[in-house]
Amino acid sequence: MARLTGAKVTVAGAGALGLCIALELARGGAEVSLLDPAAPGDNASGVAAGMLAPAFETALDAASADHGDLLLAARDLWPELAERVGISLDRSGAAYYGEHIGAVAARLKALGIEAGVYGDRVYTREDWRLSPRMALAALRSAAEAAGVRFEQTRAEAPADGALLVLATGAERRGLAAELALLEPIKGHILRLSGGPDIGPVIRGDGIYIVPDPSGAIVGATMERRVDDRTIDAARVAALRAAAEALFPELAELEARAETGIRAATPDGLPMVGPSVTPDVLLAVGARRNGWLLAPLVAQVVAAYVAGDDPGPFAARLDPRRFDRQQG
Ligand SMILES: Cc1cc2nc3c(=O)[nH]c(=O)nc-3n(C[C@H](O)[C@H](O)[C@H](O)COP(=O)(O)OP(=O)(O)OC[C@H]3O[C@@H](n4cnc5c(N)ncnc54)[C@H](O)[C@@H]3O)c2cc1C
């Protein structure tokens, strides 16, 4: 853990990233304020399915294909954090039922991820899950206990003598020029009135069904460059149809739709590190893996604040990589 005594930091945004960052900084001895104008959980982190899925994200999502090592390293930080703050991790694994079983199994094998083909599915233990709203509450309690001060207000600019960490999700206005690089990706997700409550996450092509004690979750659409949170009946119907094609018995259940806005950078990995704006650090753009990446992002941010080595993944996450690509 980075040594941060004497550091004064304002964190903007109380999603998965901001809460993990605030907690990590406060544990290291920093004086931390966390600002967010929204009600707790009214953000992408609260809407998310909560998969910690390095295996199938790497195998199924082209934007993550080259980052299996980073996603696995992020996942491996979860057991210690979860134990410390009281988040329960479901380690039942995940199974893919789709049209590309051979290719998905081969891809996982090439990545060194243990998986097996069982009839019509590929199963791996390497993908886990948490319940996002419970996890947000647990992180908030732990952060408060570590001394983080919460304020329900917008962050506007770095305060005198304090660093500002932007963990502002899909926010693209003001505060730092790099936020203009973010692309919003809207996602619809369905919460069912029943369905599987425990067991492996079920993944198909463009669809997943996540068992949850409060009702299974079906996700999710990926609507690029859309940042309104209205519910679109046609998208909901398409998600339902895809889920029922995998599990016809889900047709019996009621579904409540929600939407959230993910933020994506041009290469699919977040921007974590110094902004061109003085005294500002960025922690944005986690796209569809913000829960998975949050503890790794928190460690990298804490290392920057402490002036320590930010570790082996920092270069891939450095916001300045986009300047280098342009230059
Ligand atoms: C449908 C859906 C399903 C998903 N499923 C998964 C999944 O299974 N696994 C996974 O790992 N990820 C998943 N994701 C992605 C994940 O939700 C995001 O990557 C993650 O929540 C991003 O967290 P964040 O803290 O960056 O942003 P957010 O959770 O969006 O939080 C940002 C916060 O910043 C606040 N804010 C904005 N501007 C300011 C300001 N100026 N001052 C102060 N506060 C400000 C906002 O009010 C907000 O509360 C999913 C996303 C969606 C939409």
PDBQT file of the ligand as one rigid body, heavy atoms in Angstrom, charges set to zero:
ROOT
HETATM    1  C1  LIG A 401     -25.584  -2.330 -18.311  1.00  0.00    +0.000 C 
HETATM    2  C2  LIG A 401     -24.183  -2.354 -17.785  1.00  0.00    +0.000 A 
HETATM    3  C3  LIG A 401     -23.640  -3.551 -17.328  1.00  0.00    +0.000 A 
HETATM    4  C4  LIG A 401     -22.334  -3.589 -16.850  1.00  0.00    +0.000 A 
HETATM    5  N1  LIG A 401     -21.837  -4.761 -16.350  1.00  0.00    +0.000 NA
HETATM    6  C5  LIG A 401     -20.578  -4.784 -15.859  1.00  0.00    +0.000 A 
HETATM    7  C6  LIG A 401     -20.054  -5.964 -15.306  1.00  0.00    +0.000 A 
HETATM    8  O1  LIG A 401     -20.718  -6.992 -15.255  1.00  0.00    +0.000 OA
HETATM    9  N2  LIG A 401     -18.771  -5.959 -14.815  1.00  0.00    +0.000 N 
HETATM   10  C7  LIG A 401     -17.997  -4.826 -14.846  1.00  0.00    +0.000 A 
HETATM   11  O2  LIG A 401     -16.844  -4.877 -14.414  1.00  0.00    +0.000 OA
HETATM   12  N3  LIG A 401     -18.482  -3.677 -15.356  1.00  0.00    +0.000 NA
HETATM   13  C8  LIG A 401     -19.746  -3.639 -15.870  1.00  0.00    +0.000 A 
HETATM   14  N4  LIG A 401     -20.229  -2.494 -16.405  1.00  0.00    +0.000 N 
HETATM   15  C9  LIG A 401     -19.330  -1.338 -16.534  1.00  0.00    +0.000 C 
HETATM   16  C10 LIG A 401     -19.219  -0.628 -15.210  1.00  0.00    +0.000 C 
HETATM   17  O3  LIG A 401     -20.496  -0.383 -14.721  1.00  0.00    +0.000 OA
HETATM   18  C11 LIG A 401     -18.470   0.672 -15.401  1.00  0.00    +0.000 C 
HETATM   19  O4  LIG A 401     -17.248   0.469 -16.080  1.00  0.00    +0.000 OA
HETATM   20  C12 LIG A 401     -18.174   1.252 -14.022  1.00  0.00    +0.000 C 
HETATM   21  O5  LIG A 401     -19.353   1.311 -13.271  1.00  0.00    +0.000 OA
HETATM   22  C13 LIG A 401     -17.564   2.605 -14.132  1.00  0.00    +0.000 C 
HETATM   23  O6  LIG A 401     -17.418   3.083 -12.824  1.00  0.00    +0.000 OA
HETATM   24  P1  LIG A 401     -17.025   4.574 -12.590  1.00  0.00    +0.000 P 
HETATM   25  O7  LIG A 401     -16.795   4.721 -11.143  1.00  0.00    +0.000 OA
HETATM   26  O8  LIG A 401     -15.941   4.945 -13.549  1.00  0.00    +0.000 OA
HETATM   27  O9  LIG A 401     -18.292   5.419 -13.115  1.00  0.00    +0.000 OA
HETATM   28  P2  LIG A 401     -19.801   5.571 -12.549  1.00  0.00    +0.000 P 
HETATM   29  O10 LIG A 401     -20.266   4.375 -11.844  1.00  0.00    +0.000 OA
HETATM   30  O11 LIG A 401     -20.612   6.061 -13.718  1.00  0.00    +0.000 OA
HETATM   31  O12 LIG A 401     -19.662   6.730 -11.499  1.00  0.00    +0.000 OA
HETATM   32  C14 LIG A 401     -19.281   8.024 -11.860  1.00  0.00    +0.000 C 
HETATM   33  C15 LIG A 401     -19.836   8.973 -10.820  1.00  0.00    +0.000 C 
HETATM   34  O13 LIG A 401     -19.259  10.269 -11.043  1.00  0.00    +0.000 OA
HETATM   35  C16 LIG A 401     -20.209  11.231 -10.681  1.00  0.00    +0.000 C 
HETATM   36  N5  LIG A 401     -19.810  12.510 -11.277  1.00  0.00    +0.000 N 
HETATM   37  C17 LIG A 401     -19.858  12.895 -12.581  1.00  0.00    +0.000 A 
HETATM   38  N6  LIG A 401     -19.388  14.159 -12.694  1.00  0.00    +0.000 NA
HETATM   39  C18 LIG A 401     -19.017  14.561 -11.436  1.00  0.00    +0.000 A 
HETATM   40  C19 LIG A 401     -18.426  15.755 -10.911  1.00  0.00    +0.000 A 
HETATM   41  N7  LIG A 401     -18.109  16.812 -11.689  1.00  0.00    +0.000 N 
HETATM   42  N8  LIG A 401     -18.176  15.820  -9.582  1.00  0.00    +0.000 NA
HETATM   43  C20 LIG A 401     -18.463  14.770  -8.779  1.00  0.00    +0.000 A 
HETATM   44  N9  LIG A 401     -19.012  13.614  -9.227  1.00  0.00    +0.000 NA
HETATM   45  C21 LIG A 401     -19.273  13.524 -10.544  1.00  0.00    +0.000 A 
HETATM   46  C22 LIG A 401     -21.510  10.658 -11.218  1.00  0.00    +0.000 C 
HETATM   47  O14 LIG A 401     -22.626  11.232 -10.540  1.00  0.00    +0.000 OA
HETATM   48  C23 LIG A 401     -21.334   9.163 -10.900  1.00  0.00    +0.000 C 
HETATM   49  O15 LIG A 401     -21.932   8.802  -9.675  1.00  0.00    +0.000 OA
HETATM   50  C24 LIG A 401     -21.539  -2.408 -16.850  1.00  0.00    +0.000 A 
HETATM   51  C25 LIG A 401     -22.109  -1.201 -17.278  1.00  0.00    +0.000 A 
HETATM   52  C26 LIG A 401     -23.415  -1.165 -17.736  1.00  0.00    +0.000 A 
HETATM   53  C27 LIG A 401     -23.999   0.169 -18.165  1.00  0.00    +0.000 C 
ENDROOT
TORSDOF 0
